[in-house]
Structures are given as structure tokens and as C-alpha cells.
Amino acid sequence: MDGITGISSNTAGQTSAGIMQKTDKSRKSYSDVMTATANKATNTAKSDSESSRTKTESVVDEYKRKHPESTSNVDRMVKAGRNVLTQNGADGVSRDDMTMEEYKRFITAMMDSIPFDVSQRNCTEIWSISEQGWEQMKKDPDYEAWVLGYTVLNRSVHFPAMLSGVSNLCTEKFGASIEQHIGQSIPTGGLGGKSSSKDDDEETWWQKRHRRMKELLAQQVKESQARHQAQRAFMIEMSRQEASESSQRMAAFLNPDQTATNTDTGSAAQKSAAAAAAVYEQNIITFIPKKLV
């Protein structure tokens, strides 16, 4: 019995070892299959994720399909946005490996790298992107490039010299598509509004010009009134002199003996009229309107 038991035991042992060995092989094979399957799924998911940015139709293409007349302008913005990524060495950076917070910091850095034209030095820009917009940009490289490119072209606009000192508050709101973009510019100073710059107490060129024109207008009104008063005084004096001379001529006609006296009086009247004329001319010269500067 012991031998049988031993054999049985041995046989049982061998059988158990064989089963365990077979089980180990099965487990190893199953583990390999599962690992390979997982790796394949991971690679496939990664590949699908990386290619999803190009396989899914971009909202940019959708916009161009709806608005074919804007195709060239949209393409120009997309190209400008890609140039921003290239210049910052970020065109090869994978967006799929970023969390949303990391992606937001990444785009913010790209936006901060875009300069403003010198004529916009007094302008303030506030930009924002909705959560749907962030999601769309992260998976849509063309839309991401469009947002950056739009900002490039918008900040590169050169204002004429007469408007370069005007202060504006610009707001740019980006959504999940081009149609959802809203851009506004509100004057905050320079044309009569309150300046938002640090030098709020300093007059702008337009304010100085407006104040100067008001001063000149007030001066011209004052000079016009003075000229009118001088002319009126001159006319009154001339009327008085003419009346006096007429009276003297009538008296001389009626009383010839007083001719000499009248002659002296007439000479005095002529001198008085000449003096009045001189005063009038002096007033005219004094109150000639000054040239508007």
C-alpha cells in the first residue's frame, strides 16, 4: 500500500506538477496576449488621438465651405498662426500629452509672444476663450492656428499718425468656431473720453487742440465786438463833425463877417475828424484776427 501510496503519491505529485506547469504556461500565454492587446490598444488609441486632429473636419474648413468668399483671408490667418508656433519652436509639440490647464498655459504663452504695432501703444487688449473654444482648439490644429493668426494680424494693424495717440479698449472673445468670435474696440480717451492711461491728467493732442480752438474763438468774438464798438464810435464822431460843418457853413452863409472865425473852426473840425479816423485805423490794426494755429 505504501508503494502504491508512494506511487500514487508520486504519480499524484507528477500529475500535480504537470498541471501546475501547464497552468503556468497558460497564465504566461494569457498574460502575453493581454499585454500585447493592451499595447496594441494603447498604440491604436494614441494613433487615433494623434490623427484625430487631421481626420475630423476642422471648423475652419466648415467656415470656408459656408463662406467661400473669405477663404483667402482665413487661410492667411491660419498661415500666420502656424508661423507663430514655428517661431516659438512649438509646431512639433503634442497637444494630446497636455492636460487642459497645461494647454491653456501653452496657448497663453503663444499669445503673449505676439507683438503689437507701435501705433497701438495706447491700446489695451483683453482676450478670452470659452471652455468649448479651448476644447476645439486643442483637438483642431487649424482652428488653433486661426486664433493665433487672427491675433497676429489684428495686433499688426498700423493706425494713422492722427489716431496713434487715441486710447482704445479692445476685447476679443473666441468660442468654438470662427462664427462665435466677437471683437470690439471702445475709445477710452483722446477724442473727449476719459483716458485709461497712466497719465490721466496729461492732455492729449486732441484735447489741447480743442481747448486752443475754444480760446481762439473767444478771442475772435472779443476782437469783433471791439472792432464794432470802434467803428460805431468813428461813425458817431464823423456824423457829429458833418453836422458841425454843415451848421458852420449855414452860419457863414447867413453871416459873412464871421468867415475867418468859421475857417478856424473848420480847421479844428478837420483835425478832430482826422484824429477820429486815426483812432479807428489803430483799432482796426489792433483787432485784426490772428491766424489760426
Backbone torsions as a table, in degrees:
resi	resn	phi	psi	omega
1	MET	NA	-39.6	179.7
2	ASP	-62.3	-42.1	179.8
3	GLY	-61.9	-43.7	179.8
4	ILE	-65.5	-42.1	178.6
5	THR	-61.2	-42.6	179.7
6	GLY	-62.4	-45.5	179.6
7	ILE	-64.3	-43.6	180.0
8	SER	-61.0	-42.5	179.3
9	SER	-65.0	-43.3	179.6
10	ASN	-64.4	-45.3	178.6
11	THR	-60.8	-42.0	178.5
12	ALA	-62.7	-38.7	178.6
13	GLY	-64.7	-45.1	179.4
14	GLN	-63.1	-40.2	179.6
15	THR	-64.5	-41.5	179.5
16	SER	-64.7	-41.3	178.8
17	ALA	-63.9	-40.7	179.9
18	GLY	-64.5	-40.3	179.1
19	ILE	-65.3	-42.7	-179.7
20	MET	-64.5	-41.5	179.5
21	GLN	-63.7	-41.3	179.8
22	LYS	-66.1	-40.2	178.7
23	THR	-63.9	-41.2	178.0
24	ASP	-61.2	-43.0	178.7
25	LYS	-63.5	-40.7	179.5
26	SER	-63.8	-43.5	178.9
27	ARG	-62.8	-41.5	179.5
28	LYS	-63.4	-43.0	179.8
29	SER	-65.5	-41.9	-179.6
30	TYR	-65.6	-40.5	179.1
31	SER	-63.4	-42.0	179.1
32	ASP	-63.0	-43.2	-178.8
33	VAL	-63.3	-44.7	-179.3
34	MET	-64.5	-40.6	178.6
35	THR	-63.8	-45.5	179.3
36	ALA	-62.8	-41.1	179.3
37	THR	-63.8	-41.9	179.8
38	ALA	-64.8	-43.9	178.8
39	ASN	-62.0	-41.5	-179.8
40	LYS	-65.0	-41.0	178.9
41	ALA	-65.1	-40.4	178.9
42	THR	-63.3	-47.6	179.8
43	ASN	-62.5	-39.8	179.5
44	THR	-65.5	-42.5	179.8
45	ALA	-64.4	-42.1	178.7
46	LYS	-63.7	-43.2	179.1
47	SER	-64.0	-42.5	178.7
48	ASP	-65.0	-38.0	-180.0
49	SER	-66.5	-41.3	-179.4
50	GLU	-69.2	-35.0	-177.9
51	SER	-86.8	-11.4	-178.3
52	SER	-65.4	-25.5	-179.7
53	ARG	-69.3	-19.4	-178.6
54	THR	-111.2	-26.4	-177.7
55	LYS	-75.6	-42.1	-179.9
56	THR	-72.2	138.8	-179.3
57	GLU	-64.6	130.3	-179.9
58	SER	-73.5	149.0	175.0
59	VAL	-65.6	-19.9	176.3
60	VAL	-69.3	-45.2	177.1
61	ASP	-63.6	-38.0	178.9
62	GLU	-63.6	-41.4	179.5
63	TYR	-65.8	-41.5	-179.7
64	LYS	-66.8	-32.3	177.4
65	ARG	-67.8	-36.6	178.9
66	LYS	-79.3	-28.7	-177.1
67	HIS	-129.5	72.8	-176.6
68	PRO	-61.6	-25.2	-179.7
69	GLU	-69.1	-16.2	-178.9
70	SER	-101.7	7.5	-174.5
71	THR	-58.7	-48.6	-176.8
72	SER	-63.4	-39.6	-179.3
73	ASN	-68.5	-40.4	178.5
74	VAL	-65.9	-43.1	179.0
75	ASP	-61.9	-36.1	179.2
76	ARG	-64.9	-38.2	178.3
77	MET	-69.2	-42.0	178.3
78	VAL	-61.0	-42.1	178.8
79	LYS	-63.7	-41.9	179.1
80	ALA	-64.2	-37.8	178.6
81	GLY	-66.9	-39.5	177.3
82	ARG	-66.0	-32.3	177.1
83	ASN	-64.9	-35.0	177.3
84	VAL	-62.3	-44.5	178.9
85	LEU	-63.6	-41.3	-179.4
86	THR	-65.7	-44.0	-179.1
87	GLN	-63.8	-28.6	178.4
88	ASN	-95.1	5.2	179.2
89	GLY	66.0	30.0	-175.0
90	ALA	-114.5	7.1	-177.5
91	ASP	-70.3	-19.3	179.4
92	GLY	-101.9	6.4	-178.4
93	VAL	-78.8	130.4	-179.5
94	SER	-77.9	126.0	177.9
95	ARG	-80.6	-23.4	-176.7
96	ASP	-68.3	-25.0	-179.8
97	ASP	-84.5	-2.6	-178.0
98	MET	-96.4	144.1	166.5
99	THR	-77.0	169.2	-178.9
100	MET	-63.7	-38.1	178.5
101	GLU	-64.8	-40.2	177.2
102	GLU	-64.8	-38.9	179.6
103	TYR	-66.4	-38.7	178.2
104	LYS	-63.2	-41.7	177.9
105	ARG	-66.2	-35.6	178.9
106	PHE	-63.8	-49.1	-179.2
107	ILE	-66.9	-37.7	178.1
108	THR	-60.2	-40.3	177.1
109	ALA	-64.4	-38.0	177.9
110	MET	-66.2	-42.0	179.4
111	MET	-64.4	-40.0	-179.3
112	ASP	-67.8	-20.4	-179.2
113	SER	-81.7	-9.1	-177.8
114	ILE	-86.5	120.7	-175.8
115	PRO	-81.8	164.7	174.5
116	PHE	-102.8	148.4	172.5
117	ASP	-66.0	147.9	-176.2
118	VAL	-60.8	-27.4	-179.8
119	SER	-72.3	-10.3	179.0
120	GLN	-102.6	22.1	-174.2
121	ARG	-64.0	-24.5	179.9
122	ASN	-95.8	5.4	-178.1
123	CYS	-95.3	147.4	177.5
124	THR	-118.7	128.8	-178.4
125	GLU	-113.3	132.8	174.3
126	ILE	-123.0	116.9	-179.2
127	TRP	-117.3	150.7	-179.8
128	SER	-148.2	154.4	179.5
129	ILE	-132.5	130.6	179.3
130	SER	-70.1	164.0	179.3
131	GLU	-61.5	-38.5	176.4
132	GLN	-65.6	-34.4	177.4
133	GLY	-65.7	-41.7	176.4
134	TRP	-60.9	-43.7	179.7
135	GLU	-61.1	-44.0	-178.7
136	GLN	-66.4	-42.3	179.5
137	MET	-63.1	-40.4	-176.1
138	LYS	-64.5	-31.8	-178.4
139	LYS	-103.1	-6.3	-175.5
140	ASP	-123.7	96.4	-176.4
141	PRO	-62.8	-33.0	179.4
142	ASP	-68.5	-39.8	179.0
143	TYR	-69.5	-38.2	174.5
144	GLU	-57.8	-45.6	179.0
145	ALA	-66.0	-35.3	179.9
146	TRP	-64.6	-43.5	179.4
147	VAL	-60.3	-46.2	178.5
148	LEU	-65.4	-42.3	-178.3
149	GLY	-67.7	-38.8	176.3
150	TYR	-59.6	-42.9	-179.7
151	THR	-63.9	-39.0	178.3
152	VAL	-59.8	-51.1	-177.0
153	LEU	-68.4	-36.4	-179.8
154	ASN	-66.8	-40.4	-179.1
155	ARG	-78.8	-13.5	-179.1
156	SER	-91.8	-2.6	179.8
157	VAL	-63.5	131.3	-179.7
158	HIS	-101.4	118.5	178.7
159	PHE	-80.7	146.1	175.3
160	PRO	-59.1	160.6	-176.1
161	ALA	-59.1	-36.1	-177.3
162	MET	-71.2	-15.2	179.8
163	LEU	-112.2	-3.5	-174.7
164	SER	-67.2	-20.5	179.6
165	GLY	-92.9	-1.6	-177.9
166	VAL	-78.5	135.8	179.6
167	SER	-94.0	134.1	179.5
168	ASN	-132.7	148.1	170.8
169	LEU	-107.6	113.8	-177.4
170	CYS	-105.4	130.3	176.5
171	THR	-118.7	131.4	179.2
172	GLU	-124.7	115.3	-179.4
173	LYS	-114.3	119.4	-179.3
174	PHE	-106.9	134.8	176.5
175	GLY	-108.8	-147.0	-177.3
176	ALA	-91.0	3.5	178.9
177	SER	-155.5	168.7	179.2
178	ILE	-64.7	-37.2	-178.7
179	GLU	-62.5	-26.5	-176.7
180	GLN	-84.0	-4.0	179.7
181	HIS	-71.8	135.6	177.4
182	ILE	-130.5	120.8	177.1
183	GLY	-120.4	133.3	-179.2
184	GLN	-136.4	150.1	176.7
185	SER	-133.3	123.0	-176.8
186	ILE	-119.8	122.1	177.0
187	PRO	-63.0	134.5	178.6
188	THR	-119.4	1.3	-179.7
189	GLY	176.4	166.7	174.8
190	GLY	96.2	-27.4	180.0
191	LEU	-122.4	30.7	178.0
192	GLY	108.7	-13.9	177.8
193	GLY	-82.8	172.4	179.7
194	LYS	-79.6	132.7	-176.7
195	SER	-75.6	141.1	177.8
196	SER	-102.7	6.5	179.9
197	SER	-78.9	174.8	-178.6
198	LYS	-68.6	-32.8	-178.9
199	ASP	-91.5	67.1	-177.6
200	ASP	-66.0	-29.7	-176.4
201	ASP	-82.1	-12.9	-178.4
202	GLU	-84.3	130.8	-179.1
203	GLU	-71.6	140.2	173.9
204	THR	-81.4	170.4	-179.6
205	TRP	-61.1	-39.8	-179.6
206	TRP	-67.5	-39.5	179.1
207	GLN	-66.3	-40.8	177.6
208	LYS	-63.5	-42.5	-179.9
209	ARG	-64.3	-41.9	179.9
210	HIS	-63.7	-43.2	179.0
211	ARG	-64.7	-41.2	179.9
212	ARG	-63.8	-40.5	179.9
213	MET	-67.0	-36.3	176.3
214	LYS	-64.3	-40.8	178.4
215	GLU	-64.7	-42.9	179.5
216	LEU	-65.0	-39.9	179.3
217	LEU	-63.6	-43.3	178.2
218	ALA	-63.3	-39.5	178.6
219	GLN	-65.2	-40.7	179.4
220	GLN	-65.9	-38.9	177.4
221	VAL	-63.3	-43.0	179.4
222	LYS	-63.5	-43.4	179.8
223	GLU	-67.1	-37.3	178.3
224	SER	-63.8	-41.7	177.6
225	GLN	-63.9	-40.6	179.3
226	ALA	-65.2	-41.0	177.8
227	ARG	-63.4	-40.1	179.3
228	HIS	-63.6	-41.9	178.7
229	GLN	-65.3	-41.0	179.0
230	ALA	-65.0	-42.1	178.7
231	GLN	-64.4	-39.7	179.0
232	ARG	-64.8	-43.0	178.1
233	ALA	-62.6	-40.2	179.2
234	PHE	-63.8	-43.9	-179.1
235	MET	-65.2	-37.6	177.6
236	ILE	-64.1	-43.3	179.5
237	GLU	-64.3	-41.5	179.7
238	MET	-66.0	-39.4	177.8
239	SER	-63.0	-41.7	178.6
240	ARG	-63.6	-40.4	179.6
241	GLN	-66.5	-41.5	179.2
242	GLU	-64.1	-40.1	177.9
243	ALA	-64.6	-39.3	-179.9
244	SER	-66.4	-44.1	179.7
245	GLU	-64.9	-40.3	178.7
246	SER	-62.5	-39.5	178.4
247	SER	-65.6	-39.2	179.9
248	GLN	-67.3	-40.5	178.9
249	ARG	-64.3	-39.0	177.5
250	MET	-64.7	-40.8	178.9
251	ALA	-66.5	-39.0	179.2
252	ALA	-66.0	-34.8	179.4
253	PHE	-68.8	-37.2	-178.4
254	LEU	-80.9	-27.7	-178.0
255	ASN	-134.1	86.7	-176.6
256	PRO	-63.7	-21.6	-177.9
257	ASP	-65.9	-21.3	-178.0
258	GLN	-97.6	22.9	-178.0
259	THR	-61.6	-44.4	-178.4
260	ALA	-62.1	-42.2	179.5
261	THR	-64.1	-41.3	179.4
262	ASN	-65.1	-35.2	178.5
263	THR	-62.5	-43.5	178.0
264	ASP	-63.8	-40.3	179.3
265	THR	-65.7	-38.1	178.0
266	GLY	-64.1	-38.5	178.0
267	SER	-63.2	-41.1	178.6
268	ALA	-64.0	-39.0	178.9
269	ALA	-65.3	-38.9	178.7
270	GLN	-64.6	-40.0	178.0
271	LYS	-62.9	-41.1	179.4
272	SER	-64.2	-40.6	177.9
273	ALA	-65.3	-40.2	178.1
274	ALA	-63.3	-38.4	178.4
275	ALA	-65.7	-41.1	178.0
276	ALA	-63.4	-40.9	177.5
277	ALA	-62.7	-40.3	179.3
278	ALA	-62.8	-41.1	178.5
279	VAL	-63.1	-41.2	179.5
280	TYR	-63.1	-45.4	178.7
281	GLU	-62.2	-39.3	179.1
282	GLN	-63.8	-39.7	177.4
283	ASN	-65.0	-40.3	178.4
284	ILE	-61.4	-42.9	-179.7
285	ILE	-66.8	-40.1	-176.5
286	THR	-65.7	-36.8	-172.7
287	PHE	-105.2	25.8	172.4
288	ILE	-65.5	129.5	-177.7
289	PRO	-58.3	135.3	178.0
290	LYS	-77.1	153.9	-178.9
291	LYS	-68.4	134.5	179.0
292	LEU	-69.6	122.7	-178.9
293	VAL	-118.6	NA	NA
